[in-house]
Amino acid sequence: MKKYDIIVVGAGPAGLCFAGHITNKNVLVIDRKHELGRPVKSSAGTFTDTLIDFGLEDAVRHSSNGFRIILGNGFTRGFHYEKPVLHTLDFPRMIEILSERARNNCEIIHPASVEKVTIKNGTIDSIEIEDTTFKADLFIDASGETRALLKHLAPLYYQKQWLAYGLEYEAAGLDMNADHFDFFFGNTIIPEGYAWIFPTGTTTARIGLGKLVYGKGGTKKVNLKAALHDFISSGIISVMNFNENNITETHGGTMTYYKPLKNPSFNNCFVIGDASSQSSCFLGEGIRFSLMSARKLAIALNSHDIETTRMHYQNYISNMTRYFNICMIFLHFYKLAPDRAIHALMKALTDYDNANMLRILRSEFKRTDFARLLYTVPKNAIL
Ligand SMILES: Cc1cc2nc3c(=O)[nH]c(=O)nc-3n(C[C@H](O)[C@H](O)[C@H](O)COP(=O)(O)OP(=O)(O)OC[C@H]3O[C@@H](n4cnc5c(N)ncnc54)[C@H](O)[C@@H]3O)c2cc1C
């Protein structure tokens, strides 16, 4: 039997960021992957603030000064800035940077998959890997969509119908504009989802989409590969020369979970990153929020006991849940909102200013429209 202060399941952005920030504790991180960070699941596009905030500059593949929002039926909005605002990261390099920092504070074992979890009175007693039993005072579920620990503690929480899946190709030899990221939304282009083209160089890009895939009861209703091919051949994308021969890599996996997790801790287990639904439906963005939730929890634990940490972390998650739900409303407003409202909303969005976002949305739209849209966010939303 091995005993630690804290065991973290998952060495993705969340688990490694948590391990890199925790101090004075005996910490073990476990991941099922042979090579951390591979296979790549993510398009790894992120904002400048995140790079600086988390010291990830060395992982940048390409930077762009603007982005475009494309809604179909000829509706395109471009936003251009003096300095780079969006960056594609080299995902394995980012994981390497985060794991170097984590190794200063903790032990990492992989490949080791956490499947056997013993629960006693709603508390994790131990996990078992091969013939070894691991115990800890505190367990952190950072296992992304797998929810390796949470699924034993709150089995009813997780339903496939609320989970968006993503698939993308990285391709070379393209004739394209590398100075902006393209985001595609709207039912005419991509029903129940979104698509993107993120440049990774002057002639290379990641082209992908994310969509809800399962219907009620878990029946599969979408073939993601066919949907991506339909999108690429639809004529809406402005990248030229794309064909199957210039695909250099395929990335994919689970993206956003549309039902935010209200309660991010269960007795001796805390949940961070994608496992706690910390990702935004707005741009399918999860890296920033996974890192933020992980650091928030680690810093709270460094200076507080578990119960005070629980309170701080719960408050943080409630606030972010509110933020993700407002983002969902924002998604519905693109087409109608005037440019000045979009700019103001983008600013409030990147400042995590919930109150301001709601104020702008309320002032721009008729009370009835607003009420209707509030109704479309998931029923358990905290608003
Ligand atoms: C196609 C696609 C494109 C995306 N594009 C972007 C983007 O452009 N920008 C952005 O910000 N976000 C993007 N995301 C989302 C982003 O990748 C995730 O939000 C982020 O990776 C979440 O980090 P995490 O550490 O919480 O979880 P994960 O990255 O999922 O890491 C979880 C880790 O846990 C391990 N694990 C799982 N189960 C077990 C187990 N039972 N035992 C041991 N280990 C286990 C896994 O091996 C993995 O290493 C994209 C996602 C997809 C699928």
The ligand as a MOL file (V3000), in Angstrom:
LIG
                    3D

  0  0  0     0  0            999 V3000
M  V30 BEGIN CTAB
M  V30 COUNTS 53 58 0 0 0
M  V30 BEGIN ATOM
M  V30 1 C -10.9530 18.5680 -31.0500 0
M  V30 2 C -10.7660 19.4680 -29.8450 0
M  V30 3 C -10.3150 20.7610 -30.0250 0
M  V30 4 C -10.1300 21.5950 -28.9110 0
M  V30 5 N -9.6540 22.8500 -29.1330 0
M  V30 6 C -9.4180 23.6640 -28.0810 0
M  V30 7 C -8.8710 24.9560 -28.3040 0
M  V30 8 O -8.5980 25.3530 -29.4340 0
M  V30 9 N -8.6310 25.7430 -27.2200 0
M  V30 10 C -8.9240 25.3190 -25.9510 0
M  V30 11 O -8.6920 26.0830 -25.0040 0
M  V30 12 N -9.4570 24.1030 -25.7160 0
M  V30 13 C -9.6970 23.2620 -26.7480 0
M  V30 14 N -10.2020 22.0100 -26.5230 0
M  V30 15 C -10.5100 21.6240 -25.1330 0
M  V30 16 C -9.2260 21.3140 -24.3350 0
M  V30 17 O -8.4220 20.3960 -25.0400 0
M  V30 18 C -9.6100 20.7330 -22.9790 0
M  V30 19 O -10.4700 21.6550 -22.3300 0
M  V30 20 C -8.3950 20.4750 -22.0860 0
M  V30 21 O -7.5390 19.5330 -22.6750 0
M  V30 22 C -8.8840 19.9560 -20.7310 0
M  V30 23 O -7.7880 19.6810 -19.8920 0
M  V30 24 P -7.9610 18.6510 -18.6800 0
M  V30 25 O -6.6120 18.5040 -18.0830 0
M  V30 26 O -9.0900 19.0330 -17.8280 0
M  V30 27 O -8.4090 17.2650 -19.3770 0
M  V30 28 P -7.6760 16.3860 -20.4670 0
M  V30 29 O -6.8490 17.2010 -21.3770 0
M  V30 30 O -8.7520 15.5390 -21.0660 0
M  V30 31 O -6.6860 15.4710 -19.6300 0
M  V30 32 C -7.1710 14.3960 -18.8480 0
M  V30 33 C -6.0170 13.4210 -18.6030 0
M  V30 34 O -6.5260 12.3800 -17.7590 0
M  V30 35 C -6.0590 11.1420 -18.2160 0
M  V30 36 N -7.0020 10.1170 -17.7800 0
M  V30 37 C -8.3020 9.9940 -18.1620 0
M  V30 38 N -8.8580 8.9370 -17.5650 0
M  V30 39 C -7.9080 8.3800 -16.7950 0
M  V30 40 C -7.8900 7.2470 -15.9440 0
M  V30 41 N -8.9720 6.4730 -15.7590 0
M  V30 42 N -6.7230 6.9350 -15.3160 0
M  V30 43 C -5.6170 7.6830 -15.4910 0
M  V30 44 N -5.5890 8.7780 -16.3020 0
M  V30 45 C -6.7220 9.1190 -16.9280 0
M  V30 46 C -5.9790 11.2950 -19.7240 0
M  V30 47 O -5.0460 10.3810 -20.2860 0
M  V30 48 C -5.5270 12.7500 -19.8770 0
M  V30 49 O -4.1370 12.8730 -19.9720 0
M  V30 50 C -10.4070 21.1400 -27.5970 0
M  V30 51 C -10.8610 19.8170 -27.4170 0
M  V30 52 C -11.0360 18.9970 -28.5260 0
M  V30 53 C -11.5160 17.5950 -28.3130 0
M  V30 END ATOM
M  V30 BEGIN BOND
M  V30 1 1 1 2
M  V30 2 1 2 3
M  V30 3 2 2 52
M  V30 4 2 3 4
M  V30 5 1 4 5
M  V30 6 1 4 50
M  V30 7 2 5 6
M  V30 8 1 6 7
M  V30 9 1 6 13
M  V30 10 2 7 8
M  V30 11 1 7 9
M  V30 12 1 9 10
M  V30 13 2 10 11
M  V30 14 1 10 12
M  V30 15 2 12 13
M  V30 16 1 13 14
M  V30 17 1 14 15
M  V30 18 1 14 50
M  V30 19 1 15 16
M  V30 20 1 16 17
M  V30 21 1 16 18
M  V30 22 1 18 19
M  V30 23 1 18 20
M  V30 24 1 20 21
M  V30 25 1 20 22
M  V30 26 1 22 23
M  V30 27 1 23 24
M  V30 28 2 24 25
M  V30 29 1 24 26
M  V30 30 1 24 27
M  V30 31 1 27 28
M  V30 32 2 28 29
M  V30 33 1 28 30
M  V30 34 1 28 31
M  V30 35 1 31 32
M  V30 36 1 32 33
M  V30 37 1 33 34
M  V30 38 1 33 48
M  V30 39 1 34 35
M  V30 40 1 35 36
M  V30 41 1 35 46
M  V30 42 1 36 37
M  V30 43 1 36 45
M  V30 44 2 37 38
M  V30 45 1 38 39
M  V30 46 1 39 40
M  V30 47 2 39 45
M  V30 48 1 40 41
M  V30 49 2 40 42
M  V30 50 1 42 43
M  V30 51 2 43 44
M  V30 52 1 44 45
M  V30 53 1 46 47
M  V30 54 1 46 48
M  V30 55 1 48 49
M  V30 56 2 50 51
M  V30 57 1 51 52
M  V30 58 1 52 53
M  V30 END BOND
M  V30 END CTAB
M  END
